[in-house]
Amino acid sequence: VIDPNAEYTVLLNDGRIMKATVLARDPIEDLAIIKIEAEGMPTVALGDSSKLELGEEILAIGNALGIFRNTVSAGIVSGLSRSIRASADPHSPVQELRGLIQTDAAINPGNSGGPLVNLDGEAIGINAAIVFGAQNLSFALPINAAKRDLRDLQTHGRILRPYLGLRYVMIDASLKNKMSLPVEYGALILSHGPKDRAVVPGSPAARAGFLEKDIITECEGKKLGEELTIQDLLETKEVGDMVRFNVLRNGKKVEATVTLAERKG
């Protein structure tokens, strides 16, 4: 959905093909909100993905392989809050998706974008990714992310995502040893290439005084690590929120408070 020049059409059950207008894109969640000009269309209720439980029975619906329309497969919720790195094809950039629902329902290429439905008939996820070479290992975006984007669009006319302005890597034992870091958790502020700046000039992080090679150890009193990243915490925040960070800088502990701005693009 990150391609601004892509065109979308919607195929209805009665065979009509309708042009879709893209109202908003959320590249962080890999979601787009589209609209068609039609009346009297049936709708599906949106559930609450935060109430999902392991082992809960679900149905996955989609167009398997782009050939078999309205395919329904059954399974259970196999895992919650999963993180994966995925790409649309071998030549596409890799994107990290977090907070996903793992299911063992059969999902194939062509199912992406179809709903993951609970036994009350509510959409609780959007089928998003599969693991090639694996069996019964599929992932869906939680529906609450889409509901948040819909609320933003209805209230503000656009999707509002908080922006910090940092490039970082999460620290583990391997990175600690490799770079002789003082801790094996947290986020190391670090540029990802010669053209990147670790702290984006003019960003909220820059105004708060963050420096390259700072190590952010906590956010709002919560310890950061591979299971809880800065991005995970930003998902719970709104534009304009003030966020407190604990930082290690040259072996000394400092605090920084950031007022989150709106992410552009």
C-alpha positions as CSV (number, residue, x, y, z in Angstrom):
1,V,0.0,0.0,0.0
2,I,3.0,2.3,0.2
3,D,2.9,2.9,-3.6
4,P,1.1,6.2,-4.1
5,N,0.6,5.5,-7.8
6,A,-1.2,2.1,-7.4
7,E,-4.7,1.8,-8.7
8,Y,-7.3,-0.3,-7.0
9,T,-10.5,-2.0,-8.2
10,V,-13.2,-3.9,-6.2
11,L,-14.8,-7.0,-7.6
12,L,-18.3,-7.6,-6.1
13,N,-20.1,-11.0,-5.8
14,D,-22.5,-10.0,-8.6
15,G,-19.6,-9.5,-11.0
16,R,-19.5,-5.7,-11.0
17,I,-16.0,-4.2,-11.1
18,M,-15.8,-0.8,-9.4
19,K,-13.0,1.7,-9.2
20,A,-11.8,2.3,-5.6
21,T,-10.5,5.6,-4.3
22,V,-7.7,5.5,-1.7
23,L,-8.7,7.7,1.2
24,A,-5.7,7.1,3.4
25,R,-2.6,4.9,3.7
26,D,-0.9,3.6,6.8
27,P,2.5,2.4,5.8
28,I,3.4,1.4,9.3
29,E,0.6,-1.1,9.5
30,D,0.6,-1.8,5.7
31,L,-3.1,-0.8,5.5
32,A,-5.0,1.3,3.1
33,I,-8.6,2.7,3.5
34,I,-10.4,2.6,0.2
35,K,-13.9,3.7,-0.9
36,I,-16.3,2.7,-3.7
37,E,-19.5,4.5,-4.8
38,A,-22.2,2.1,-4.0
39,E,-25.4,1.9,-1.9
40,G,-27.1,-0.9,0.1
41,M,-23.9,-2.9,0.5
42,P,-23.7,-5.5,3.3
43,T,-21.1,-4.9,6.0
44,V,-19.2,-7.0,8.5
45,A,-19.0,-6.0,12.1
46,L,-15.5,-5.2,13.5
47,G,-14.6,-7.0,16.6
48,D,-12.1,-6.3,19.4
49,S,-8.7,-8.0,18.7
50,S,-7.5,-7.2,22.2
51,K,-9.9,-9.8,23.6
52,L,-8.5,-12.7,21.5
53,E,-7.4,-15.7,23.4
54,L,-5.0,-18.5,22.4
55,G,-6.8,-21.5,21.0
56,E,-9.8,-19.4,20.0
57,E,-11.5,-20.7,16.8
58,I,-11.4,-18.4,13.8
59,L,-12.1,-18.4,10.0
60,A,-10.0,-16.9,7.3
61,I,-11.7,-15.7,4.1
62,G,-10.1,-14.6,0.8
63,N,-9.3,-15.4,-2.8
64,A,-6.8,-18.2,-2.5
65,L,-4.1,-18.0,-5.1
66,G,-6.1,-15.3,-6.8
67,I,-8.2,-18.1,-8.4
68,F,-10.5,-19.6,-5.8
69,R,-12.9,-16.8,-4.8
70,N,-14.5,-16.7,-1.4
71,T,-12.3,-19.5,0.0
72,V,-13.0,-20.1,3.7
73,S,-10.5,-22.0,6.0
74,A,-10.8,-22.8,9.7
75,G,-8.2,-22.7,12.4
76,I,-7.3,-21.4,15.8
77,V,-5.4,-18.4,17.2
78,S,-1.9,-19.9,17.6
79,G,-0.1,-16.9,18.9
80,L,-0.5,-13.2,19.8
81,S,1.7,-10.1,19.5
82,R,4.0,-11.8,17.0
83,S,6.7,-9.8,15.1
84,I,7.9,-10.7,11.6
85,R,10.0,-9.2,8.8
86,A,8.2,-9.6,5.5
87,S,8.3,-8.4,1.9
88,A,5.8,-8.6,-0.9
89,D,8.3,-10.4,-3.2
90,P,12.1,-11.1,-3.2
91,H,12.8,-7.7,-4.9
92,S,10.7,-5.6,-2.5
93,P,12.1,-3.9,0.7
94,V,11.7,-5.8,3.9
95,Q,9.1,-4.4,6.3
96,E,8.8,-5.2,10.0
97,L,5.3,-5.9,11.2
98,R,4.6,-6.2,14.9
99,G,1.6,-7.1,17.1
100,L,0.3,-9.7,14.7
101,I,-2.1,-12.5,15.2
102,Q,-0.7,-16.0,14.4
103,T,-3.1,-18.6,13.1
104,D,-2.9,-22.1,11.7
105,A,-5.8,-21.5,9.3
106,A,-4.8,-22.2,5.7
107,I,-3.8,-18.9,4.1
108,N,-2.3,-18.7,0.6
109,P,-1.1,-16.0,-1.8
110,G,-4.3,-14.1,-2.7
111,N,-5.7,-14.3,0.8
112,S,-4.0,-11.0,1.8
113,G,-6.5,-8.3,2.8
114,G,-9.2,-10.8,3.5
115,P,-10.8,-10.9,7.0
116,L,-9.9,-13.2,9.9
117,V,-13.3,-13.7,11.5
118,N,-14.3,-15.1,14.9
119,L,-17.3,-17.4,15.5
120,D,-19.5,-14.4,16.2
121,G,-19.0,-13.3,12.6
122,E,-16.9,-10.3,13.6
123,A,-13.7,-9.4,11.7
124,I,-10.9,-9.5,14.3
125,G,-7.9,-9.4,11.8
126,I,-6.8,-8.8,8.3
127,N,-4.8,-11.6,6.6
128,A,-1.3,-10.2,5.9
129,A,1.5,-12.7,5.6
130,I,2.6,-16.3,5.3
131,V,5.9,-18.1,5.9
132,F,7.0,-19.9,2.7
133,G,8.1,-23.4,3.3
134,A,6.2,-23.7,6.6
135,Q,2.9,-25.4,7.3
136,N,0.0,-23.8,9.2
137,L,1.9,-20.6,10.0
138,S,0.1,-17.5,8.9
139,F,-0.3,-13.9,10.3
140,A,-3.0,-11.3,10.4
141,L,-3.0,-7.6,11.3
142,P,-5.2,-7.0,14.4
143,I,-8.4,-5.3,13.5
144,N,-8.0,-2.7,16.3
145,A,-5.2,-1.1,14.2
146,A,-7.6,-0.6,11.3
147,K,-10.3,0.7,13.7
148,R,-7.9,3.3,15.0
149,D,-7.1,4.4,11.4
150,L,-10.8,4.6,10.6
151,R,-11.4,6.8,13.7
152,D,-8.6,9.1,12.7
153,L,-9.9,9.4,9.1
154,Q,-13.4,10.2,10.4
155,T,-12.2,12.7,13.0
156,H,-9.3,14.4,11.3
157,G,-9.6,13.5,7.7
158,R,-6.3,11.7,7.7
159,I,-4.4,9.0,9.7
160,L,-2.5,10.5,12.6
161,R,0.7,8.6,13.6
162,P,3.1,9.8,16.3
163,Y,6.6,10.7,15.1
164,L,9.8,10.6,17.2
165,G,12.6,11.1,14.7
166,L,15.1,8.4,15.7
167,R,16.9,5.6,13.9
168,Y,18.0,2.8,16.3
169,V,18.7,-0.9,16.7
170,M,17.4,-3.0,19.5
171,I,20.2,-4.3,21.7
172,D,20.6,-8.0,22.6
173,A,23.5,-10.0,24.0
174,S,25.1,-10.5,20.6
175,L,25.1,-6.7,19.8
176,K,26.3,-5.9,23.4
177,N,29.4,-8.1,22.9
178,K,30.0,-7.0,19.3
179,M,30.0,-3.3,20.2
180,S,31.2,-3.5,23.8
181,L,28.0,-1.9,25.1
182,P,27.3,-1.5,28.9
183,V,23.9,-3.2,28.7
184,E,22.2,-6.0,26.7
185,Y,18.8,-4.4,26.4
186,G,17.4,-1.1,25.2
187,A,17.7,0.8,21.9
188,L,21.0,2.1,20.6
189,I,20.5,5.3,18.6
190,L,22.5,4.6,15.4
191,S,22.3,5.7,11.7
192,H,21.5,2.9,9.2
193,G,23.7,4.2,6.4
194,P,26.0,7.0,5.3
195,K,23.0,9.1,4.1
196,D,20.9,8.6,7.2
197,R,21.0,10.7,10.4
198,A,20.6,8.8,13.6
199,V,18.6,11.8,15.0
200,V,16.6,13.5,12.3
201,P,17.2,17.2,12.3
202,G,14.3,19.3,13.5
203,S,12.5,16.2,14.8
204,P,11.0,15.9,18.4
205,A,14.0,13.7,19.3
206,A,16.4,16.4,18.1
207,R,14.6,19.0,20.1
208,A,14.7,16.8,23.2
209,G,18.5,16.6,22.9
210,F,19.0,12.9,21.8
211,L,22.5,12.1,20.5
212,E,23.8,9.3,18.3
213,K,25.1,6.4,20.4
214,D,22.7,7.2,23.3
215,I,21.1,4.1,24.7
216,I,17.5,4.4,25.5
217,T,16.9,1.9,28.3
218,E,13.3,2.7,29.4
219,C,10.2,4.5,28.2
220,E,7.6,5.6,30.6
221,G,9.2,3.3,33.2
222,K,9.1,0.2,31.0
223,K,12.3,-1.6,30.1
224,L,12.9,-1.7,26.4
225,G,14.1,-4.9,24.6
226,E,13.3,-7.1,21.7
227,E,9.9,-7.9,23.1
228,L,9.1,-4.2,23.8
229,T,10.5,-1.8,21.2
230,I,10.1,2.0,20.9
231,Q,7.7,1.4,18.0
232,D,5.6,-0.8,20.2
233,L,5.2,1.9,22.8
234,L,4.5,4.6,20.2
235,E,1.6,2.5,19.0
236,T,-0.1,3.3,22.3
237,K,0.6,7.1,22.1
238,E,-1.1,10.0,20.3
239,V,0.3,13.0,18.5
240,G,1.0,15.7,21.1
241,D,1.7,13.2,23.9
242,M,4.7,13.8,26.2
243,V,6.8,10.7,26.6
244,R,9.6,10.3,29.2
245,F,12.7,8.3,28.3
246,N,15.6,7.0,30.4
247,V,19.0,7.2,28.6
248,L,22.5,6.0,29.1
249,R,25.0,8.6,27.7
250,N,28.7,7.9,28.1
251,G,28.0,5.7,31.1
252,K,25.7,8.4,32.8
253,K,22.0,8.2,33.3
254,V,20.0,11.1,31.9
255,E,16.3,11.7,31.3
256,A,14.6,13.1,28.2
257,T,11.1,14.2,27.6
258,V,9.7,14.3,24.1
259,T,6.5,15.8,22.7
260,L,5.5,13.6,19.8
261,A,4.8,15.2,16.5
262,E,2.7,14.0,13.5
263,R,4.4,11.6,11.1
264,K,4.3,12.9,7.6
265,G,4.1,10.6,4.6
